C-alpha cells in the first residue's frame, strides 16, 4: 500500500525501490541529489496533513549532510586547482637551481675562484670546542680551523685556501671533517658545504639536485642558495 511519502515522490517524478530512493528521468535513473532532495522536502511540507505533520527531523539531518558534502566537494576542487598550479611551477623552480651554488650537508668541497672554501657547521648542542679539518684528496691535512666555543645551531667558517705552512692548497676537491666537544663529550655535528648544482630531476615527483662532489640530494636538504 502506497504511503503519503510515496505519493509525494510520485508527484515529483521520483520512484522508491527496495535498494533505496532514486531519481528517474526520461533518459535514465539517477541517484537522488541535493536539489531533488530539497524539492522533495518542500513538496512534503506543502502536502502534509496539518493535523498529523510529518516528522522532518531525519530529512533535515540528511539535508545537512548534503550541504557538508557539497562544501567538501568545493574544497576538494579548490585544493586540486592549487595542486595543479604548484605542480606547474615545480619544474621551473627546479631548473632555477642549475648553475647556482647551494649550502647542504656534505664533506666534499671545491675551491672558489679566488681560492679557499666557505662552509658551516651544524651543531646539535652547545660546544666548548669546534674544530674544522680540511684535507686533500689523499687525506693529508691542509688546514685546521678552530671555531672555539659555539652555541647550538649553525656556525660559519671561511678558509682562504692556504695550508698551515702558508702554501696555496689549490682548487680541491677538499675533504672537510668536523669535531665538536663539550666537557670531553662529543657533540653531534654536521658539516655544510657550498657546492654547484649541475642538474636537476623531478621524475620521481621530488626535486632532486645533482651537486658537484656530493652526488644527488633532495632539494629539501638545501639550507641556503648562493
C-alpha positions as CSV (number, residue, x, y, z in Angstrom):
1,X,0.0,0.0,0.0
2,X,1.4,3.3,-1.0
3,X,2.2,5.8,1.8
4,X,1.9,9.6,1.7
5,X,5.6,9.7,1.3
6,X,5.4,7.5,-1.9
7,X,2.6,9.8,-3.2
8,X,4.8,12.8,-2.7
9,X,7.6,11.1,-4.5
10,X,5.3,10.2,-7.4
11,X,4.2,13.8,-7.8
12,X,7.9,14.8,-8.2
13,X,8.5,12.0,-10.7
14,X,10.6,10.1,-8.3
15,X,10.2,6.4,-7.6
16,X,11.4,4.5,-4.5
17,X,12.8,1.0,-4.9
18,X,13.9,-1.7,-2.4
19,X,17.5,-0.7,-2.9
20,X,16.9,3.0,-2.0
21,X,15.5,6.2,-3.3
22,X,16.5,7.1,-6.8
23,X,15.5,10.0,-9.1
24,X,14.2,8.9,-12.5
25,X,14.4,10.9,-15.7
26,X,13.4,10.3,-19.3
27,X,16.9,9.1,-20.1
28,X,18.0,7.1,-17.0
29,X,17.6,6.7,-13.3
30,X,19.9,8.9,-11.2
31,X,20.7,9.0,-7.5
32,X,18.7,11.5,-5.6
33,X,20.8,14.6,-5.4
34,X,20.7,17.7,-3.1
35,X,18.4,19.7,-5.4
36,X,15.9,16.8,-5.8
37,X,16.0,16.2,-2.0
38,X,15.2,19.8,-1.3
39,X,12.3,19.7,-3.8
40,X,11.1,16.5,-2.0
41,X,11.2,18.1,1.4
42,X,9.4,21.2,0.2
43,X,6.7,19.2,-1.5
44,X,6.2,17.0,1.5
45,X,5.8,20.0,3.8
46,X,3.2,21.5,1.4
47,X,1.2,18.3,1.2
48,X,1.4,17.2,4.7
49,X,-1.7,16.8,6.9
50,X,-1.8,19.8,9.2
51,X,-3.4,17.7,11.9
52,X,-0.7,15.0,11.6
53,X,2.5,16.8,10.4
54,X,5.4,14.6,9.1
55,X,8.5,14.4,11.3
56,X,11.2,16.1,9.2
57,X,14.0,15.5,11.7
58,X,15.7,12.9,9.6
59,X,15.1,14.7,6.3
60,X,16.7,17.9,7.8
61,X,19.6,15.9,9.1
62,X,20.1,14.4,5.6
63,X,20.0,17.8,4.1
64,X,22.7,19.0,6.4
65,X,24.8,16.0,5.2
66,X,24.2,17.1,1.6
67,X,25.4,20.6,2.5
68,X,28.5,19.2,4.2
69,X,29.3,17.0,1.2
70,X,28.9,20.0,-1.2
71,X,31.3,22.0,0.9
72,X,33.8,19.2,0.9
73,X,33.5,18.8,-2.8
74,X,34.1,22.5,-3.4
75,X,37.1,22.4,-1.1
76,X,38.5,19.4,-3.0
77,X,38.1,21.2,-6.3
78,X,40.0,24.2,-4.9
79,X,42.8,22.1,-3.5
80,X,43.1,20.3,-6.8
81,X,43.5,23.7,-8.6
82,X,46.2,24.7,-6.1
83,X,48.0,21.4,-6.5
84,X,47.9,21.8,-10.3
85,X,49.3,25.4,-10.0
86,X,52.1,24.3,-7.7
87,X,52.9,21.3,-9.9
88,X,53.2,23.6,-12.9
89,X,55.7,25.7,-11.0
90,X,57.8,22.8,-9.7
91,X,59.8,22.2,-12.9
92,X,60.5,25.9,-13.4
93,X,61.6,26.2,-9.8
94,X,63.8,23.2,-10.1
95,X,65.6,24.5,-13.3
96,X,66.4,27.7,-11.4
97,X,68.9,25.7,-9.3
98,X,71.1,24.8,-12.2
99,X,74.4,26.8,-12.2
100,X,73.9,28.1,-8.7
101,X,75.6,27.0,-5.5
102,X,73.8,25.6,-2.6
103,X,74.7,25.0,1.1
104,X,74.0,21.5,2.1
105,X,75.3,18.6,4.2
106,X,78.4,17.1,2.8
107,X,82.1,16.5,3.4
108,X,83.4,17.4,-0.1
109,X,84.1,21.0,-1.1
110,X,85.6,22.6,-4.2
111,X,87.7,25.8,-4.0
112,X,86.3,29.1,-5.0
113,X,87.7,31.1,-8.0
114,X,89.6,33.3,-5.6
115,X,90.8,30.3,-3.5
116,X,89.7,28.6,-0.3
117,X,86.2,27.5,0.7
118,X,83.3,28.7,2.8
119,X,81.1,26.4,4.8
120,X,79.3,26.0,8.1
121,X,78.9,23.6,11.0
122,X,75.5,22.5,12.3
123,X,75.6,21.7,16.0
124,X,73.0,19.6,17.8
125,X,74.0,21.2,21.1
126,X,76.3,23.7,22.7
127,X,80.0,23.0,22.2
128,X,83.0,24.3,24.1
129,X,85.4,23.4,21.2
130,X,84.7,23.1,17.5
131,X,87.5,22.1,15.1
132,X,87.2,22.0,11.3
133,X,89.9,20.0,9.5
134,X,90.5,20.4,5.7
135,X,92.3,17.6,3.9
136,X,93.3,17.0,0.3
137,X,92.2,14.1,-1.9
138,X,94.9,11.9,-0.4
139,X,93.7,12.5,3.2
140,X,96.7,14.8,4.1
141,X,95.7,17.6,6.4
142,X,96.0,21.0,4.8
143,X,94.4,23.3,7.4
144,X,92.9,23.1,10.8
145,X,90.4,25.8,11.8
146,X,89.4,26.3,15.4
147,X,86.0,27.9,15.8
148,X,86.2,27.9,19.6
149,X,83.1,27.6,21.7
150,X,79.8,27.7,19.8
151,X,76.2,27.5,20.8
152,X,73.7,25.1,19.4
153,X,72.8,25.9,15.8
154,X,74.9,26.9,12.8
155,X,78.4,28.3,12.9
156,X,80.0,29.6,9.7
157,X,83.7,29.4,8.7
158,X,85.8,30.7,5.8
159,X,89.2,29.3,4.7
160,X,91.4,31.5,2.5
161,X,92.9,28.5,0.7
162,X,96.4,28.4,2.3
163,X,97.8,25.5,4.2
164,X,99.1,25.5,7.8
165,X,102.5,26.1,6.1
166,X,101.3,29.1,4.2
167,X,101.3,27.3,0.8
168,X,98.5,27.5,-1.8
169,X,96.3,24.5,-1.4
170,X,94.9,24.6,-4.9
171,X,91.3,24.1,-6.1
172,X,90.5,20.8,-4.5
173,X,88.4,18.8,-4.1
174,X,88.8,19.0,-0.4
175,X,87.5,16.8,2.4
176,X,86.1,18.6,5.4
177,X,85.9,16.9,8.8
178,X,84.2,18.4,11.9
179,X,84.7,17.5,15.5
180,X,82.8,19.2,18.4
181,X,83.1,18.6,22.1
182,X,81.7,19.8,25.4
183,X,83.2,18.7,28.7
184,X,85.1,15.9,26.9
185,X,81.9,14.6,25.3
186,X,81.2,14.6,21.6
187,X,78.6,16.9,20.4
188,X,76.8,15.7,17.2
189,X,77.8,17.9,14.3
190,X,77.3,18.1,10.5
191,X,79.4,19.9,8.0
192,X,77.6,22.1,5.5
193,X,79.4,22.7,2.2
194,X,78.8,25.1,-0.6
195,X,78.7,23.3,-4.0
196,X,77.5,24.0,-7.5
197,X,74.3,22.4,-8.9
198,X,75.0,20.6,-12.1
199,X,71.5,19.3,-13.0
200,X,68.0,18.7,-11.6
201,X,65.4,16.0,-11.9
202,X,61.7,15.9,-11.0
203,X,60.9,12.4,-12.4
204,X,60.1,10.9,-9.0
205,X,57.8,13.7,-8.0
206,X,60.5,15.1,-5.7
207,X,63.0,17.7,-6.9
208,X,66.5,16.1,-6.8
209,X,69.7,18.0,-7.4
210,X,72.9,16.6,-8.7
211,X,75.6,18.6,-6.8
212,X,79.3,18.5,-7.6
213,X,81.2,16.3,-5.2
214,X,78.1,15.4,-3.2
215,X,76.0,13.4,-5.6
216,X,72.3,13.5,-5.8
217,X,70.4,15.2,-2.9
218,X,66.7,16.2,-2.3
219,X,66.2,20.0,-2.8
220,X,64.6,19.9,0.7
221,X,68.1,19.3,2.1
222,X,69.4,22.7,0.9
223,X,70.0,25.1,3.7
224,X,70.8,28.1,1.6
225,X,71.1,29.1,-2.1
226,X,74.0,31.2,-3.2
